[in-house]
Amino acid sequence: MPKIAIVAGEASGDLLGSHLIQALTTHYSALNTGLQLEFIGIAGPKMISEGAVSLYPMERLSVRGYIEVLRHLFGLLKLRKNLLNTLLENQPDLFIGIDAPDFNFWLERKLKNRGIPTIHYASPSIWAWRKGRMAKIKRAVSHMLALFPFEPKLYEDAGVPVSYVGHPLADILSLYPDKLGARENLKLKADKVVIAMLPGSRLSEVQQHADLFVKTAKLIAKKQPNVQFLVPLITRETRAIFEHALFENHALNLNKVSHHDYPVELHNKDVTSLDSHVDLNISHENINQDNVDATNRELNHAQPLPLQILFGHAHDAMEAADAVIVASGTATLEAALLKCPMVITYRMPNISWQIMKRMNYLPYVGLPNILAGKFLVPELMQHDATPQKLADATIKLLDDTSYLEDIKAEFMKIHISLKQNTAEKAAKAVLAYLR
């Protein structure tokens, strides 16, 4: 039974990996009746559901930013060494590293030196920063699977075998979004001005953006009384952080401190309550009545936001939205594929920002702008990411109907260029190394 070692480091890699495993399994069984593929390594829930065996939790690799990586460096290095030893004992027929370049390139080089073919799925952003990595990639990678159309030439020029496979999100998402259908799914009124706010999927990202997004929403609500905000979050921890930001900014619809109150408007089962998540710093065993009275007085003067926190449903939220305020990352590409105008933002610890900006070679950060080769949508990064600037940019975007039509046409061009039947193309490139 052919054995494929495979490592993904975060949710987007898990999605790529699950579709690839499915396509590989289908094609290989058709070519080799009775034979199956075995997948072993580090996998997320989607890959595991397709049959992959995960030796370590994928969340161990989900660390972003220089300072954050340094905090976890010893554990990551130990995990990587242990994984290499396990893979060498199991002798896979080939290795697939999905994104997570700093983790995977080291593994790939070690395995390639032992005669094991290595395929890297999703090129790192060498076109944007750290271009010197190409020499390292050439030593580590037998074949690169590129998601974006401008990437293959970079690898061809460097002598690295490469295949352009497109992006799986372009295959999954319809060319023609159904805004009204998405609003019906979320039980939203058709005449509302809907703004989706995506602060990121990682805990550290939500910590950086929650307060910023709540303050921005309050400013927008003053100018747009018919607005409805949607905030899709996927874990209890990230929801708790955002809920606390609402509380700190007096944006909760509470009349008293109680675990039975629902501070956010709830319209359907997909919306999470704030029940038991908001840390009011009040001990239930020894409640100080003065603290309770003070908190109640504060909440009585609150100005609740028309805001729903969704449990997941990021695609529905963006499809239903008139505009998106989004932390830079894969979600910006999702918004573009859903033809939703956006304002891109990002905050990180200042040391990480200073390091990154010295290595950046492009004037823009967001994927829609990179793919277009120009500023299609506004970017407000780090010190420019203030509530007032974000609110002004969002309101300006909503008011410019001519711009909105132009931007949707540009997003359609991006979608068509990325729609390549990605999993099938990637599977064919991989299978060439198993024959």
N, C-alpha and C positions, 0 to 999 in steps of 0.2 A: 504494500500500500504506500504510494508516494506521500511523503510528509513535507508540508510547507510550514515553515516558521513564519509567524506574522506578528507584528507589534504596532499597536495604535496607542496614541497618547492622550486623546481627548474625544469629546462627543462627535466632532466633525469627522475625525478619523475613524471612529466606530461606524458612522454612516457609510463612509467610503468602503471600509472593510467588509461590512455586511453585504453590500451589493456585489462586491468583487467575489466574495466567497460563494455567494449564490450562483453567479455566472460561471465561475470556475467549476463548481460541482456539476452544473448542468452540462457544460461542454465536455468535461472530462469523461463523465459517465457515458455520454453519447459516443465518444471516440473509443472508449475502452470498456466494453460491456462487462459488467460485474465488478469493476474496480472502483474504489472510492478514494477520495483525497482525505488526508488527515491534516488538521490545522492546529498548531500549538504555539503559544507565546503569551502576549498580553493583549487582552481583548475587552471590549465593552459589552453591554447587554445585548445590543443588536447583533454583534458578531457571534456571541455565545449562542444566541437563538438560532444561528445558522450552522452551529456545530463546532465552533472553535473552542478549544480548551485554554482557559486563561490561567497562567501560573501565578500571576500577581494581579491585584486590583488595578484597573486602568487609572483610577483616580490618583495613584501614587505618582504618575507622570504629569498630571494636569497642573503644572506650575508655570506661571508666566511673569516675566519681568526679571531684571538682573538681581534685585535685592531679594525677591521671593525665591529665585533659584538658589542663591547663596545660602538662604536659611535651610534649604532642604538638600544641599549639595551632597553631604556625606551619605545620607540615605539613598539618594539617587545613584551615586557611584557604586555603592555596595550592591544595590539591586541589579544594576547593569552587569556587574562582574558575575554575580550569581546566575543571572539569566544566560550569559554567554557560556558559562560552564555547563549549564543544563542543556543548552542547545547543542554544544559540541558532543555531549554524551549521546544525544538523540540523533545526531547526524541527519539534519533535514536535507531534502533534495534541493531546496532553494529557500531564500529568505525574502520577505516583503516587509519593508519598513514604511509605515503610513505616516507621513508628516513627522512631527517630533524630531527634527533633524539633528539637534545637538545630542540627543540620546541615541538615535538610530544610526547615524553615520559611523560612529565608533564601532557599534556592533557589526555593521555592514563591512567595514574595512577588515575587522578581525576574521569574519566568516569568509570573505572573498579571498583572503590570504590562505585560507584552508581549502580553497577550491570549490566553495559553495557559491553558486550564482546569487547575486543580490539585486533586488529590484526596489527602487524607491518610488513610492506613490505620492505625488504632490510635491512639486519643486518648492524649496524654500525661496524666499523673496530676494534672490541674488540680484535681480534687476532693480531693487530698491535700496538695499544696504548689504554690507559685508560681501562685496563682490569677490574678495580674495578666497572665498570658500570653494570656488570652482575647482581648484587643484585638489582640495581635500575630497570633493565629491567624486572626481575622476578616479582617485585611488580607492574609493569605497564602493562605488555603484557600478554594477554591470549594465543596468538599463534604467533610465528615468522615464516615469509616466507623468507627462505634463498636463495640467488642467487648463492652462490659458494659452491662447494662440500665439502670443509673442515669445513664449518661452523656448520652443524647440530650437530656434536659430542659435540661441545662446549656448546650448549644449552641443549642437552640431559644430559650431566654431571651435569648441573646446575638445572635440573628439569623443564626446560621451554619447553612446547610443540612446536615442530618445524617441518616444511616441507621443503625439498629441492625442489625448483621449476625451477632451472636453470636461465639463463639470457636471456631476450627477444631479445637482439641484436643478440644472436647466432641463434635464430629462423629467424630473419628478414634477416640477411646477408647470402649470399650463401657460402657454403663450398669452392667453387671454384670461386674466383674473376675473373672478366673479365677486365683485365688491358687495353687491346686494345679498348674495347668498351667504357670504361670510358674516355680514351684519345680522342676518336672520339666525345663523348658527349661534351667534353671541348674544342674541336677543337685544340688538341695538336698534334704535330708531333710525330710519333712512335719512331723516333731515338733520341729524346731528353732525357737527364738525368733529370727526374722530381723529385723535392723535395717539399713535402707539409710541410707547417709550420703552426702549430696550437697553437696560444698563449693563448688559453682559451676562454671561453664564457663570463665570467664576465668582467665588465668594469675594476675592480681593477686588474684582471689578465693580461689583455691586456696592461694596464698601466705599469705593472712590466716587461712585456716581449717584447713589441714592439721594443724598441731601441736595446735590446739584439739580437733579431731575425734579424733585418736589418743589424746590424754589422756582424753577423754570415754569412748572405747571401752574403755580399760583399767579405768576405774572401773566401768562397767556390767558388764564381764566378771567382776569380782569378786563382784557380786551376782547375776548371771545366768549360771551355768556352762554352760547349754545354748544360749548365744547364738551367732549367726553374723552377722558384719558384711559388708555388700556396699558397695563404693565404686566407682560407675561414673565413669570418666574418659575423655576423648575425644582427648587428644593426648599425645604422648610427653613433652612438657615438663611438663604438669600431673601426669602419672603419676610423673615423676622427683621432683617436689616432694613428693608424698605419700609416696613410698617413702623419701625422705630423712627425713621426719618420723617414719616407723616406725623407721628405724635410730637416730635421735637419742633416741627414747624406749624403746630396748631392746625393741622389739616384734617383732623379726625371728626367724624360726626358722632361724638359721644356726649351723653348728658351726665354720666356718672362712671366711676371706675368699677367695672364689673366684667367678669369673664363670660357673661352672656350677651354683652353688647357687640354689635357689628359696626365698626367705625367706617367701613367702606361700603358704598352702595353695592348690594348683592342682587343680581338679577337672574343668575342661573347657577347650576351645580358646578360649572367650570371655574367659578370665581371663588377664591379662597377667602375665608374670614380672617379677622385679626385675633380670633379667639385664642387666648393663652400664649400668643407669640410676642406681644408688645411688652417689653420690660419696663414696668412702671416704677421699679426700684422700691416696691412696697412688700414687706414681709407679711405673708398671710398668717403666720403664727403670732406676730407681734405688730399689728397694724397701728400706726400713729395716726389718730383721727385728724390732727392738724394737717398732716401731709395729704390725707385724702381730701379734706376740705379745700386745701390750696390747689390740688390738682383739679378738682371739680370746677373751681372758679376759673382756672386757666382754660379748661375745655369748654366752658360756657361761652367764652369769647372766641372760640375757634371758628375758622372759616373753612368748613369742609369742602374738599375738592370733589368734583364729579369724576371719580377715579375708580376703576375696577382693577384689582390684582387677579390675574388669571393664573390658573395652574397649568402651565404649558401653553399650548395654543398660540405660539408665536406667529406661525404662518397665518392663522385666522385673523389675528390682531393686525398684522401688516396688510393683509388683503382687504380688510374692512376699513383701513385707515385712509384719511385724506393726506396725512403726512406722518413721517416717522422721525423721532429723535433717537439716534442709535449710536451705541458705543462701537468704535471701529473694530472690525473683525468680519467673520463670515456672514453675520446678520446684515451687513451693508449690501452684500451680494444678493442675499435673499430678498431684501427690500427692492433692489433694482429689478430682479426677475419677476417680482410681483407688481412691477410698474408703479411703485409707490414713491413719491418725492420724499426726500429726506434731508436732515441736517446731521452730519457726522461729527462726533465728538469723542474725546478720550482724555482721561486723567490717569496718572500713575505717580508713584513716589518720585520726587524731584530728581534724585540721583539716577534712577532708571531713565527718566526723560532726558537728562543731560547726556548720558551715554548714547542713547538711541539717536538723538538728533544729530550727533557728530558723525554717525555712521550712515545717515540717510542720504540717498542720492537723488531722490525725486522731490518735487515741490508739493506732492500730495501723498496722503496716507490711505484713504479709502479705496477699496477695490473698484467701485464704479468709476472713479476718476482715473485710476491707474489703467483700467481696461479701455477707457475712452481716450487716454493720453491728453486729457485736459480737465479743467475743473467743471464738471457737470453739476455737482452739488456742493454746497458750502461745507467747509471743515473748520471746526473750532476746537483746537487742541490745547491741552494743558492750561497755561495761564490765560489763553483766550476763551477757555470754556467757563464762562460766567453765566449765571442765570439770565441776566439782562441781554447779553449777546445771543444766547440760545433762543430766548423768547422772541427777540426782534427778528432773527433769521427765520424762525418758523412762521411767524405772522406774515413776514414779507413773502415767503414762499407760497403761502396759502392765498395771498391776495393777487398774485401774478398769474392770471389764467393763461396767458400766452406762453410763459415759461413752463407751466405745468404740462401743456400739450407737447412742447418741444422735448422736454425731459423724458416723457413717456415714450416718444418715438426713438430717442437714443437708447433707452432701456430695452426696447424691442430688438434693436440691432445687436446689443450685447447678448441678449437671450438666444437669438438665432445662431450667433457665432459659437456659443458654448454648448448648444444642444447637439451632441455627437454620439448618443447611445454609449455613454461612458463606460459602464460596467462591461459591455460586450467587447469594446475595443481594448480595455485594460486586460480582460481575461485572455484574449487572443495573444497579446504581447507576453503575458506570463506563461501561457501554455507552450510557447516556443522554446522555453528553457527546460521543459519537462520531457521533451521528446528525445 
